[in-house]
Amino acid sequence: MKNVNVTLRVDEDLKKQADALFSELGMNLTTAFNIFLRQSVREQQIPFQVSKNIPNAVTLAAMDASEKGEDLYGPYDSVSDLMEALNA
């Protein structure tokens, strides 16, 4: 199989972090990129979920209640008071 060169533009800090991570995993950036491509082709999709960071309905409801001052617990005067509330 013939190899081809691919040029990517990546933030310098991100590349350094990725190089460090992949090195700890025993591979280089090229190997990691090839793994990503192979898995994408195998699954016929990006091999992880890509989405906006939008809170789900439960989190949105909790945020709304918090802003309204509802369903708030604490502050607690001691760790034992906190533990008692958690175990209730």
BALUMBA-59284 format. One record per residue: x, y, z of N, C-alpha, C, CB in turn; residue in three letters; residue number from 0. Coordinates in steps of 0.05 Angstrom, whole numbers. Each point is the difference from the previous one (the first is absolute). Glycine has a CB too. Layout:
% BALUMBA-59284
{nu = X; nv = Y; nw = Z; cau = X; cav = Y; caw = Z; cu = X; cv = Y; cw = Z; cbu = X; cbv = Y; cbw = Z; r = ALA; k = NUM}
...
END
This chain:
% BALUMBA-59284
{nu = 17; nv = -23; nw = 0; cau = -17; cav = 23; caw = 0; cu = 18; cv = 25; cw = 0; cbu = -37; cbv = -25; cbw = 24; r = MET; k = 0}
{nu = 32; nv = 43; nw = -42; cau = 16; cav = 24; caw = -3; cu = -9; cv = 21; cw = 21; cbu = 7; cbv = -9; cbw = -49; r = LYS; k = 1}
{nu = 12; nv = 21; nw = 63; cau = -6; cav = 22; caw = 19; cu = 1; cv = 26; cw = -14; cbu = 20; cbv = -27; cbw = 37; r = ASN; k = 2}
{nu = -37; nv = 46; nw = -27; cau = 0; cav = 27; caw = -10; cu = 4; cv = 19; cw = 24; cbu = -30; cbv = -12; cbw = -39; r = VAL; k = 3}
{nu = 40; nv = 36; nw = 34; cau = 3; cav = 20; caw = 21; cu = -25; cv = 16; cw = 2; cbu = 50; cbv = 2; cbw = -8; r = ASN; k = 4}
{nu = -57; nv = 5; nw = 33; cau = -23; cav = 17; caw = 6; cu = 10; cv = 22; cw = 17; cbu = -33; cbv = -38; cbw = -3; r = VAL; k = 5}
{nu = 26; nv = 63; nw = -3; cau = 8; cav = 23; caw = 16; cu = -24; cv = 10; cw = 15; cbu = 36; cbv = 12; cbw = -33; r = THR; k = 6}
{nu = -33; nv = -8; nw = 59; cau = -21; cav = 10; caw = 18; cu = 9; cv = 25; cw = 14; cbu = -18; cbv = -47; cbw = 6; r = LEU; k = 7}
{nu = 0; nv = 65; nw = -2; cau = 6; cav = 24; caw = 16; cu = -13; cv = -5; cw = 28; cbu = 3; cbv = 31; cbw = -41; r = ARG; k = 8}
{nu = 13; nv = -30; nw = 62; cau = -9; cav = -5; caw = 27; cu = 12; cv = 20; cw = 18; cbu = -5; cbv = -50; cbw = -9; r = VAL; k = 9}
{nu = -10; nv = 59; nw = 29; cau = 10; cav = 18; caw = 20; cu = 25; cv = -12; cw = 13; cbu = -46; cbv = 18; cbw = 9; r = ASP; k = 10}
{nu = 67; nv = -2; nw = -5; cau = 26; cav = -10; caw = 10; cu = -3; cv = -14; cw = 27; cbu = 23; cbv = 36; cbw = -26; r = GLU; k = 11}
{nu = -38; nv = -23; nw = 44; cau = -3; cav = -11; caw = 27; cu = -15; cv = -27; cw = -1; cbu = 1; cbv = 46; cbw = 20; r = ASP; k = 12}
{nu = -22; nv = -47; nw = -36; cau = -16; cav = -25; caw = -3; cu = 18; cv = -22; cw = -11; cbu = -41; cbv = 27; cbw = -8; r = LEU; k = 13}
{nu = 58; nv = -21; nw = -11; cau = 18; cav = -20; caw = -11; cu = 19; cv = -11; cw = 21; cbu = -3; cbv = 22; cbw = -45; r = LYS; k = 14}
{nu = 14; nv = -3; nw = 62; cau = 18; cav = -9; caw = 21; cu = -14; cv = -18; cw = 20; cbu = 25; cbv = 43; cbw = -5; r = LYS; k = 15}
{nu = -49; nv = -36; nw = 12; cau = -16; cav = -16; caw = 18; cu = -6; cv = -28; cw = -12; cbu = -20; cbv = 42; cbw = 20; r = GLN; k = 16}
{nu = 12; nv = -42; nw = -45; cau = -6; cav = -25; caw = -14; cu = 25; cv = -17; cw = -2; cbu = -37; cbv = 23; cbw = -26; r = ALA; k = 17}
{nu = 60; nv = -11; nw = 18; cau = 25; cav = -15; caw = -1; cu = 7; cv = -13; cw = 26; cbu = 16; cbv = 31; cbw = -35; r = ASP; k = 18}
{nu = -20; nv = -16; nw = 57; cau = 6; cav = -11; caw = 27; cu = -18; cv = -24; cw = 6; cbu = 16; cbv = 46; cbw = 15; r = ALA; k = 19}
{nu = -42; nv = -42; nw = -20; cau = -19; cav = -21; caw = 5; cu = 6; cv = -25; cw = -16; cbu = -35; cbv = 34; cbw = 11; r = LEU; k = 20}
{nu = 38; nv = -31; nw = -37; cau = 5; cav = -23; caw = -17; cu = 26; cv = -14; cw = 6; cbu = -27; cbv = 22; cbw = -35; r = PHE; k = 21}
{nu = 47; nv = -6; nw = 43; cau = 26; cav = -12; caw = 9; cu = -4; cv = -18; cw = 24; cbu = 24; cbv = 41; cbw = -18; r = SER; k = 22}
{nu = -40; nv = -32; nw = 37; cau = -6; cav = -16; caw = 24; cu = -15; cv = -26; cw = -8; cbu = -2; cbv = 42; cbw = 28; r = GLU; k = 23}
{nu = -13; nv = -40; nw = -50; cau = -15; cav = -24; caw = -10; cu = 17; cv = -17; cw = -19; cbu = -42; cbv = 26; cbw = 5; r = LEU; k = 24}
{nu = 67; nv = -18; nw = -9; cau = 19; cav = -16; caw = -16; cu = -3; cv = 4; cw = -30; cbu = -1; cbv = -32; cbw = 36; r = GLY; k = 25}
{nu = -8; nv = 56; nw = -44; cau = -3; cav = 5; caw = -29; cu = 6; cv = 29; cw = -5; cbu = -35; cbv = -36; cbw = -5; r = MET; k = 26}
{nu = 37; nv = 43; nw = -21; cau = 4; cav = 27; caw = -8; cu = -25; cv = 11; cw = -12; cbu = 49; cbv = -8; cbw = -8; r = ASN; k = 27}
{nu = -49; nv = 34; nw = 1; cau = -23; cav = 13; caw = -11; cu = -9; cv = -13; cw = -26; cbu = 14; cbv = 43; cbw = 21; r = LEU; k = 28}
{nu = 4; nv = -52; nw = -38; cau = -7; cav = -13; caw = -25; cu = -15; cv = -26; cw = 5; cbu = 41; cbv = 20; cbw = -21; r = THR; k = 29}
{nu = -32; nv = -36; nw = 40; cau = -14; cav = -25; caw = 7; cu = -28; cv = 6; cw = 11; cbu = 44; cbv = -22; cbw = 9; r = THR; k = 30}
{nu = -46; nv = 42; nw = 8; cau = -26; cav = 7; caw = 12; cu = -19; cv = 10; cw = -22; cbu = 22; cbv = 12; cbw = 43; r = ALA; k = 31}
{nu = -12; nv = 4; nw = -62; cau = -17; cav = 9; caw = -22; cu = -9; cv = -23; cw = -17; cbu = 24; cbv = 44; cbw = 1; r = PHE; k = 32}
{nu = -6; nv = -63; nw = -7; cau = -7; cav = -23; caw = -16; cu = -21; cv = -17; cw = 15; cbu = 46; cbv = 0; cbw = -21; r = ASN; k = 33}
{nu = -44; nv = -3; nw = 47; cau = -20; cav = -14; caw = 15; cu = -27; cv = 13; cw = -3; cbu = 35; cbv = -15; cbw = 33; r = ILE; k = 34}
{nu = -35; nv = 42; nw = -30; cau = -25; cav = 15; caw = -3; cu = -12; cv = -4; cw = -28; cbu = 17; cbv = 34; cbw = 32; r = PHE; k = 35}
{nu = -1; nv = -33; nw = -53; cau = -10; cav = -3; caw = -27; cu = -11; cv = -29; cw = -4; cbu = 33; cbv = 34; cbw = -17; r = LEU; k = 36}
{nu = -18; nv = -54; nw = 26; cau = -9; cav = -28; caw = -4; cu = -26; cv = -5; cw = 15; cbu = 47; cbv = -14; cbw = -4; r = ARG; k = 37}
{nu = -49; nv = 25; nw = 28; cau = -25; cav = -4; caw = 16; cu = -23; cv = 14; cw = -13; cbu = 26; cbv = -5; cbw = 42; r = GLN; k = 38}
{nu = -21; nv = 29; nw = -53; cau = -21; cav = 15; caw = -14; cu = -10; cv = -15; cw = -24; cbu = 21; cbv = 43; cbw = 15; r = SER; k = 39}
{nu = -3; nv = -54; nw = -31; cau = -8; cav = -16; caw = -23; cu = -15; cv = -25; cw = 8; cbu = 40; cbv = 18; cbw = -25; r = VAL; k = 40}
{nu = -29; nv = -32; nw = 45; cau = -13; cav = -24; caw = 10; cu = -29; cv = 5; cw = 9; cbu = 46; cbv = -18; cbw = 14; r = ARG; k = 41}
{nu = -50; nv = 39; nw = 1; cau = -27; cav = 6; caw = 11; cu = -17; cv = 17; cw = -18; cbu = 20; cbv = -3; cbw = 45; r = GLU; k = 42}
{nu = -7; nv = 14; nw = -66; cau = -14; cav = 18; caw = -19; cu = -12; cv = 24; cw = 14; cbu = -10; cbv = -39; cbw = -28; r = GLN; k = 43}
{nu = 25; nv = 49; nw = 47; cau = -7; cav = 24; caw = 15; cu = 24; cv = 9; cw = 17; cbu = -49; cbv = -14; cbw = 2; r = GLN; k = 44}
{nu = 47; nv = 38; nw = 9; cau = 21; cav = 9; caw = 18; cu = -3; cv = -18; cw = 25; cbu = 1; cbv = 49; cbw = -17; r = ILE; k = 45}
{nu = 21; nv = -61; nw = 27; cau = -2; cav = -21; caw = 20; cu = -5; cv = 11; cw = 29; cbu = 29; cbv = -27; cbw = -29; r = PRO; k = 46}
{nu = -40; nv = 50; nw = 31; cau = -9; cav = 11; caw = 26; cu = -21; cv = 20; cw = -5; cbu = 46; cbv = -7; cbw = 21; r = PHE; k = 47}
{nu = -61; nv = 14; nw = -1; cau = -23; cav = 18; caw = -3; cu = 10; cv = 29; cw = -3; cbu = -29; cbv = -31; cbw = 27; r = GLN; k = 48}
{nu = 20; nv = 45; nw = -47; cau = 6; cav = 28; caw = -4; cu = -26; cv = 15; cw = 4; cbu = 39; cbv = -10; cbw = -32; r = VAL; k = 49}
{nu = -39; nv = 28; nw = 52; cau = -24; cav = 14; caw = 5; cu = 7; cv = 27; cw = 14; cbu = -26; cbv = -43; cbw = 4; r = SER; k = 50}
{nu = 6; nv = 60; nw = -4; cau = 3; cav = 25; caw = 15; cu = -1; cv = -7; cw = 29; cbu = -21; cbv = 28; cbw = -37; r = LYS; k = 51}
{nu = 34; nv = -12; nw = 53; cau = 0; cav = -4; caw = 29; cu = -25; cv = 12; cw = 12; cbu = 51; cbv = -1; cbw = 2; r = ASN; k = 52}
{nu = -74; nv = -11; nw = -8; cau = -26; cav = 10; caw = 10; cu = -9; cv = -18; cw = 23; cbu = -12; cbv = 19; cbw = -46; r = ILE; k = 53}
{nu = 6; nv = -7; nw = 69; cau = -9; cav = -17; caw = 22; cu = -26; cv = -15; cw = -7; cbu = 21; cbv = 33; cbw = 32; r = PRO; k = 54}
{nu = -24; nv = -57; nw = -20; cau = -24; cav = -15; caw = -5; cu = -23; cv = 11; cw = 16; cbu = 27; cbv = -41; cbw = -9; r = ASN; k = 55}
{nu = -51; nv = 30; nw = 6; cau = -24; cav = 11; caw = 13; cu = 2; cv = 0; cw = 31; cbu = -27; cbv = -16; cbw = -40; r = ALA; k = 56}
{nu = 39; nv = -5; nw = 51; cau = 2; cav = -2; caw = 29; cu = 19; cv = 22; cw = 11; cbu = -8; cbv = -50; cbw = -2; r = VAL; k = 57}
{nu = 30; nv = 54; nw = -12; cau = 19; cav = 21; caw = 8; cu = -13; cv = 28; cw = -4; cbu = 38; cbv = -30; cbw = -12; r = THR; k = 58}
{nu = -52; nv = 34; nw = -10; cau = -13; cav = 26; caw = -4; cu = -21; cv = 6; cw = 22; cbu = 7; cbv = -5; cbw = -49; r = LEU; k = 59}
{nu = -22; nv = -16; nw = 57; cau = -20; cav = 3; caw = 21; cu = 14; cv = 7; cw = 27; cbu = -31; cbv = -32; cbw = -24; r = ALA; k = 60}
{nu = 53; nv = 19; nw = 30; cau = 15; cav = 6; caw = 24; cu = 11; cv = 28; cw = 0; cbu = 12; cbv = -49; cbw = 4; r = ALA; k = 61}
{nu = -2; nv = 57; nw = -27; cau = 11; cav = 28; caw = -2; cu = -22; cv = 20; cw = 4; cbu = 35; cbv = -16; cbw = -32; r = MET; k = 62}
{nu = -58; nv = 11; nw = 20; cau = -23; cav = 18; caw = 3; cu = -9; cv = 2; cw = 29; cbu = -14; cbv = -11; cbw = -47; r = ASP; k = 63}
{nu = 12; nv = -12; nw = 60; cau = -9; cav = -1; caw = 28; cu = 20; cv = 15; cw = 17; cbu = -23; cbv = -44; cbw = -7; r = ALA; k = 64}
{nu = 49; nv = 41; nw = 2; cau = 21; cav = 13; caw = 15; cu = -2; cv = 30; cw = -3; cbu = 29; cbv = -39; cbw = -6; r = SER; k = 65}
{nu = -34; nv = 49; nw = -19; cau = -3; cav = 28; caw = -4; cu = -24; cv = 12; cw = 14; cbu = 22; cbv = -6; cbw = -44; r = GLU; k = 66}
{nu = -42; nv = -10; nw = 48; cau = -24; cav = 8; caw = 14; cu = 2; cv = -4; cw = 30; cbu = -27; cbv = -11; cbw = -40; r = LYS; k = 67}
{nu = 49; nv = 0; nw = 49; cau = 4; cav = -5; caw = 29; cu = -16; cv = -24; cw = 10; cbu = 9; cbv = 48; cbw = 5; r = GLY; k = 68}
{nu = -17; nv = -66; nw = -23; cau = -16; cav = -23; caw = 8; cu = 19; cv = -25; cw = 2; cbu = -41; cbv = 19; cbw = -24; r = GLU; k = 69}
{nu = 32; nv = -38; nw = 41; cau = 13; cav = -25; caw = 3; cu = 30; cv = 3; cw = 8; cbu = -31; cbv = -19; cbw = -34; r = ASP; k = 70}
{nu = 36; nv = 39; nw = 50; cau = 28; cav = 4; caw = 9; cu = 3; cv = -12; cw = 28; cbu = 4; cbv = 43; cbw = -27; r = LEU; k = 71}
{nu = 19; nv = -54; nw = 32; cau = 6; cav = -12; caw = 26; cu = 26; cv = 11; cw = 10; cbu = -24; cbv = -43; cbw = -13; r = TYR; k = 72}
{nu = 25; nv = 47; nw = 39; cau = 25; cav = 11; caw = 12; cu = -1; cv = 30; cw = 0; cbu = 25; cbv = -40; cbw = -15; r = GLY; k = 73}
{nu = -5; nv = 53; nw = 24; cau = 26; cav = -11; caw = 7; cu = -2; cv = -15; cw = 27; cbu = 23; cbv = 37; cbw = -24; r = PRO; k = 74}
{nu = -4; nv = -54; nw = 28; cau = 1; cav = -16; caw = 24; cu = 21; cv = 10; cw = 19; cbu = -16; cbv = -40; cbw = -26; r = TYR; k = 75}
{nu = 10; nv = 37; nw = 52; cau = 19; cav = 10; caw = 21; cu = 23; cv = -20; cw = 5; cbu = -38; cbv = 25; cbw = 20; r = ASP; k = 76}
{nu = 34; nv = -50; nw = -28; cau = 21; cav = -20; caw = 5; cu = -2; cv = -22; cw = -21; cbu = 0; cbv = 11; cbw = 49; r = SER; k = 77}
{nu = 20; nv = -27; nw = -51; cau = 0; cav = -22; caw = -18; cu = -21; cv = -21; cw = 9; cbu = 49; cbv = 7; cbw = -10; r = VAL; k = 78}
{nu = -52; nv = -10; nw = 36; cau = -20; cav = -19; caw = 10; cu = -29; cv = 9; cw = -8; cbu = 30; cbv = -12; cbw = 38; r = SER; k = 79}
{nu = -35; nv = 38; nw = -38; cau = -26; cav = 10; caw = -9; cu = -4; cv = -6; cw = -30; cbu = 1; cbv = 36; cbw = 35; r = ASP; k = 80}
{nu = 20; nv = -32; nw = -51; cau = -1; cav = -6; caw = -28; cu = -5; cv = -29; cw = -5; cbu = 31; cbv = 37; cbw = -9; r = LEU; k = 81}
{nu = -16; nv = -55; nw = 23; cau = -3; cav = -29; caw = -3; cu = -28; cv = -8; cw = 8; cbu = 49; cbv = -7; cbw = 8; r = MET; k = 82}
{nu = -60; nv = 19; nw = 13; cau = -27; cav = -7; caw = 9; cu = -20; cv = 7; cw = -22; cbu = 13; cbv = 8; cbw = 48; r = GLU; k = 83}
{nu = -10; nv = 15; nw = -60; cau = -18; cav = 8; caw = -22; cu = 3; cv = -19; cw = -24; cbu = 2; cbv = 48; cbw = 15; r = ALA; k = 84}
{nu = 23; nv = -55; nw = -22; cau = 4; cav = -18; caw = -22; cu = -11; cv = -28; cw = 4; cbu = 41; cbv = 26; cbw = -10; r = LEU; k = 85}
{nu = -40; nv = -35; nw = 35; cau = -10; cav = -27; caw = 6; cu = -30; cv = -1; cw = 6; cbu = 45; cbv = -10; cbw = 18; r = ASN; k = 86}
{nu = -58; nv = 33; nw = -18; cau = -29; cav = 1; caw = 6; cu = -16; cv = -9; cw = -23; cbu = 8; cbv = 38; cbw = 31; r = ALA; k = 87}
END
